[in-house]
Amino acid sequence: MIMKSSIGAGMAAFDVACIPAFRDNYIWVLRHGDKAVVVDPGDAAPVTTYLLQENLKLVAMLITHHHADHQGGVAALLQQHGPVDVFGPAAESITGLTRPLQGGEILSFTAIESEIRVLPVPGHTLGHLAYQAGTRLFCGDTLFGAGCGRLFEGSPAEMANSLALLAAMPEDTEVFCAHEYTEMNLRFARVVEPGNEAVVARQIAAAATRARGESTVPSTMALEKATNPFLRCREPAVVDAARQRGCTASDPVAVFTAIRAWRNEF
C-alpha cells in the first residue's frame, strides 16, 4: 500500500509520500515535480517500485540513524538509481554516506525547492538526527505517535532533552515518525494517564483509522503534547504515575526515566 499526502502550505514546496515497509516501518518520500528525496530507506524494493511507478528521479537520501531498517536499502538504491548524496549522522556507520552531519546544518535542496534543518536528537542511538522542513518533522525513532524510541545507546537525560527540543516546535508541526506504533503506545498512555480525555479520544480515532487500513502518521505536535506521556513529564498525573513506579524525584528527567522503564516492560 502506498499513500500520498499533500501537506498544505508549510515553508517547504514538496509533497510527502509514505511507503510502508517490513511489518510497521514507514519510508518517507519528499517529492516535487519529478524529483524525490527519500528518508530512511530500510528496504530498496518498495522504494524502487514507487519511483518507477511515479516516474521520479532519486536525488538524495536522508538517514536518521544506523539501524538496518532505516538504511538497509541504501546500497541497492545507489546501484539501481546511480550515485546520489546520502546524508546521515557522522557519528554512526551509515552505508554509502557522502554527507556526514553533526546536527545544526541547514541543507538546501533545489530539486525539491526546500531547505531542511538538521537536528541532533540522541537517545535512541547516540548520533540520531531529525530533519525539519518548514512545518514537517521527520524524526525517525526519536518521537512516535504517543511514544518515543527505546534507549539503545543514549541516556535518559539525552532522550528527554531531545524530546524537549522537538516539543518546543510550533504546535502545527507535522510529526512524520518511522513506525506505526500509535495504537500500542496509546494503550500505555491510557494506563499512565487514565483520566486524560485526549488520550481516550485519540485511541478511538486511531482504531478507526487503522480499521480503514490507513496510517495514523503524521500526527501534530499539538496532539503529541496532549497525549504522549513522554512529552508530559511535568504533568502532575504523569509525575504521580512515575512515583507509583518507585520514582522518588519529580524532575522531568527522573520522571521520563521511570516512565520509559515502565514502557519497556509494558
Sequence and secondary structure as in RCSB ss.txt:
>XXXX:A:sequence
MIMKSSIGAGMAAFDVACIPAFRDNYIWVLRHGDKAVVVDPGDAAPVTTYLLQENLKLVAMLITHHHADHQGGVA
ALLQQHGPVDVFGPAAESITGLTRPLQGGEILSFTAIESEIRVLPVPGHTLGHLAYQAGTRLFCGDTLFGAGCGR
LFEGSPAEMANSLALLAAMPEDTEVFCAHEYTEMNLRFARVVEPGNEAVVARQIAAAATRARGESTVPSTMALEK
ATNPFLRCREPAVVDAARQRGCTASDPVAVFTAIRAWRNEF
>XXXX:A:secstr
  EEE   SSS   EEEEEEETTTEEEEEEEETTEEEEE  S HHHHHHHHHHHT EEEEEE     HHHHTTHH
HHHHHH   EEEEETTS  TT  EEE SS EEEEGGGTEEEEEEE  SSSTT EEEEETTEEEEETSEETTEE  
 SSS HHHHHHHHHHHHTS TT EEEESB  HHHHHHHHHHH TT HHHHHHHHHHHHHHHTT     EEHHHHH
HH GGG TTSHHHHHHHHHTT    SHHHHHHHHHHHHHT 
